[in-house]
Amino acid sequence: MARIAVLGAGSWGTALSLQLVRVGHQVSLWTHSPAQAEAMLQSGRNEAYLPNVDLPESLQIFADLDACIRDADHLLIVTPSHAFAQTLDRVKSKVSPQTGLAWACKGFEPGTGQFLHQVAASRLPEAVPLALVSGPSFANEVALGLPTAVTVASNTPEFGARWASMLHGESFRAYYTADLVGAELGGALKNVIAVACGLADGLGLGQNTRAALITRGLAEMIRLGEAIEADPRTLIGLAGVGDLVLTCTGDSSRNRRFGLALGRGLSVDEALESIGQTVEGVNTAREAMRLARRFGVDMPITEQVWGIIFEGWSPAKGVRVLMERDPKAESD
C-alpha cells in the first residue's frame, strides 16, 4: 500500500481520501485553512463539505503543507482548477519521476485557457508522469461508499494503471486511458452544459429541453474534441457522456444549481453566493469560448451560457436563440 498526500480538503478531496483509506492506503489530507483542520480533528467530520460522513481515525489532517507531503509516495491535487498552478508551485520540488503527479480538478487555468496537464508539463521535468482522475462521481456518494466508476487518464500507461489500481476497490471501479486531452475536455465542458440545463429547468422548460441540451452539448464537446485531437471514444465514455449526464441531471451538481438559480431570476453574483462554493462552469465557459473561437468550432450552447454569465444576456432569450437556429443535419 502507498503513502498518499491529498492536497485540498473540499468535498471531492475528502471523498477521494476516504476511498484511498478504504482500500488500505496511508493518507494525509491537506487544507489551506488551519481553522478547518482543527475543526476536522475535533469533530471527526468535514462539517463544511461532507457533514454526514465520519472521517476514519487513520486519516491524517494537516494545515502544514510541507508536513503533509513529507513522507508521501504520491501526490493528488484536488483543489479548484484556479488554485491548481499555485498549489503545484508549492509542492513541485517534491514531485519526481517516482512520485509522479495526479490531480482530480476539472477545468481550465483562468486567463490562459490551458488544460491542467499543460500547466503541469510547463512546471515539471518531462520525465514526470501525469494522471487525471475524472468521471461521474458526486463526492458525497463516493464518501459514503456507494458504487462509482471513474477514468484515470495518463500520459504514461504504467502510471495511469498504477493510479487506477490504487483507487480501485469493492464499490469503486477505475478504468484508465492515455487520452489526457479528451478526459480533461470532458470534465471541463460538462460543467458548462450543466449550467445550461439548470437554466432551462429554472425557466420551467421541461425534460424534453434538458434531454436536447445534454445531447447537443455532447455534440459541442465532440466537435471541439476533434479540433484539439481528443479521442472521441473518451468523450462517449465515463469522462465524457457519463460525467455530462450526472452533472446535468443531479441536484448535487453546483453547476446545475447555479443555472437553476439564474433561470429563476437571480443575478450571477446572487446565484454564486447561493452556492457558496466554486462553480467551475463559470470560468470554463469563458475559456471554452476562447478555444472555440481559436479553432473555429460552432458551440451555440456554450456561447449562450458565456453570454448570460459575462455579457448580461437574458436566459429566456438565450433558449429562444438556440431553438430558432436554422435547421441542419444532426451529424456534421
Long-range contacts (C-beta under 8 A, 24 or more apart in sequence): 1-25, 1-26, 2-26, 2-73, 2-74, 2-166, 3-27, 3-28, 3-71, 3-72, 3-73, 3-74, 4-28, 4-72, 4-73, 4-74, 4-75, 4-76, 4-166, 5-29, 5-30, 5-68, 5-69, 5-72, 5-74, 5-75, 5-76, 6-30, 6-76, 6-78, 7-65, 7-68, 7-69, 7-75, 7-76, 7-77, 7-78, 7-79, 7-87, 7-91, 8-77, 8-78, 8-79, 8-83, 8-87, 9-33, 9-36, 9-37, 9-40, 9-46, 9-49, 9-61, 10-49, 10-78, 10-79, 10-80, 10-139, 10-277, 11-46, 11-49, 11-50, 11-139, 11-140, 11-143, 11-277, 12-78, 12-104, 12-137, 12-139, 13-76, 13-78, 13-79, 13-104, 14-46, 14-49, 14-50, 14-53, 14-55, 14-139, 14-143, 15-50, 15-137, 15-139, 15-140, 15-142, 15-143, 16-76, 16-78, 16-104, 16-133, 16-142, 16-167, 17-59, 18-53, 18-55, 18-56, 18-59, 18-142, 18-143, 19-142, 19-167, 19-169, 19-172, 20-166, 20-167, 21-56, 21-58, 21-59, 22-145, 22-169, 22-172, 23-166, 23-167, 23-168, 23-169, 23-172, 25-166, 26-58, 26-60, 27-58, 27-59, 27-60, 28-59, 28-60, 28-61, 28-62, 28-68, 28-69, 28-71, 28-72, 29-59, 29-60, 29-61, 29-62, 29-68, 30-62, 30-63, 30-64, 30-65, 30-68, 30-69, 31-61, 31-62, 31-63, 32-63, 32-65, 33-63, 34-63, 36-63, 37-61, 37-62, 37-63, 38-63, 49-139, 49-277, 50-139, 50-140, 50-143, 52-140, 52-144, 53-140, 53-143, 53-144, 65-90, 65-91, 69-94, 72-99, 73-98, 73-99, 74-99, 74-100, 74-102, 74-163, 74-166, 75-99, 75-100, 75-101, 75-102, 76-102, 76-103, 76-104, 76-133, 77-101, 77-102, 77-103, 77-104, 77-105, 78-103, 78-104, 78-105, 79-105, 80-105, 80-107, 80-278, 80-280, 81-105, 81-106, 81-107, 81-108, 81-109, 81-110, 81-116, 81-188, 81-280, 81-283, 82-107, 82-109, 82-110, 82-278, 82-283, 84-109, 84-116, 84-119, 85-109, 85-119, 85-123, 88-119, 88-120, 88-123, 88-124, 89-123, 92-123, 92-124, 95-124, 95-128, 96-128, 97-125, 97-127, 97-128, 97-129, 99-128, 100-128, 100-129, 100-130, 100-131, 100-156, 100-159, 101-128, 101-129, 101-130, 101-131, 102-130, 102-131, 102-132, 102-133, 102-152, 102-163, 103-131, 103-132, 103-133, 104-132, 104-133, 104-134, 106-134, 106-184, 106-187, 106-188, 106-190, 106-191, 106-280, 107-187, 107-188, 107-191, 107-280, 107-283, 107-284, 107-287, 108-188, 108-283, 108-284, 108-287, 108-288, 109-287, 110-283, 110-286, 110-287, 113-287, 113-290, 113-291, 115-180, 115-181, 115-184, 115-185, 115-188, 116-184, 117-155, 117-180, 117-181, 117-184, 129-154, 129-155, 129-156, 129-158, 129-159, 130-154, 130-155, 130-156, 130-159, 130-180, 131-155, 131-156, 131-159, 131-160, 131-163, 132-180, 132-183, 132-184, 132-187, 133-163, 133-167, 133-174, 134-183, 134-184, 134-186, 134-187, 134-238, 134-239, 134-243, 135-187, 135-238, 135-239, 135-242, 135-243, 136-238, 136-242, 136-243, 136-245, 136-246, 136-247, 137-243, 137-246, 138-246, 138-250, 138-252, 138-253, 139-252, 140-252, 141-252, 142-172, 145-171, 146-171, 147-171, 147-172, 147-173, 148-172, 148-173, 149-173, 149-174, 149-175, 149-238, 149-242, 150-174, 150-175, 150-238, 150-239, 151-175, 151-176, 151-177, 151-183, 151-234, 151-237, 151-238, 151-239, 152-176, 152-177, 153-177, 153-178, 153-179, 153-180, 153-182, 153-183, 153-184, 153-234, 153-239, 154-178, 154-180, 155-180, 175-237, 175-238, 177-231, 177-234, 177-237, 177-239, 179-230, 179-231, 179-233, 179-234, 181-225, 181-228, 181-229, 181-230, 181-231, 182-225, 182-230, 182-231, 182-232, 182-233, 182-234, 182-235, 182-239, 182-240, 183-234, 183-239, 185-221, 185-224, 185-225, 185-228, 185-230, 185-235, 185-240, 186-221, 186-225, 186-234, 186-235, 186-239, 186-240, 186-241, 186-243, 186-244, 187-239, 187-243, 188-280, 188-284, 188-287, 188-288, 189-217, 189-220, 189-221, 189-224, 189-244, 189-284, 189-288, 189-302, 190-217, 190-221, 190-240, 190-243, 190-244, 190-247, 190-248, 191-247, 191-255, 191-279, 191-280, 191-281, 191-284, 192-217, 192-255, 192-281, 192-284, 192-285, 192-288, 192-301, 192-302, 192-305, 193-217, 193-218, 193-220, 193-221, 193-244, 193-247, 193-248, 193-301, 193-302, 194-244, 194-247, 194-248, 194-253, 194-255, 194-256, 194-259, 194-281, 195-255, 195-256, 195-258, 195-259, 195-262, 195-279, 195-281, 195-282, 195-285, 195-305, 195-309, 196-259, 196-301, 196-304, 196-305, 197-248, 197-249, 197-256, 197-259, 198-253, 198-255, 198-256, 198-257, 198-258, 198-259, 198-260, 198-261, 198-262, 198-263, 199-259, 199-260, 199-262, 199-263, 199-305, 199-308, 199-315, 199-318, 199-319, 200-259, 200-263, 200-319, 201-256, 201-259, 201-260, 201-263, 202-259, 202-260, 202-261, 202-262, 202-263, 202-264, 202-315, 203-263, 203-315, 203-316, 203-319, 205-319, 209-319, 210-248, 210-249, 213-248, 213-301, 214-244, 214-245, 214-248, 214-249, 216-301, 217-244, 217-248, 217-301, 218-244, 220-297, 220-298, 220-299, 220-300, 220-301, 220-302, 223-297, 223-298, 223-299, 223-332, 224-288, 224-291, 224-292, 224-295, 224-297, 224-299, 227-295, 227-296, 227-297, 228-291, 228-295, 254-278, 254-279, 254-280, 255-279, 255-280, 255-281, 258-282, 259-305, 262-308, 262-315, 263-315, 268-309, 281-305, 282-309, 285-309, 285-310, 286-310, 300-325
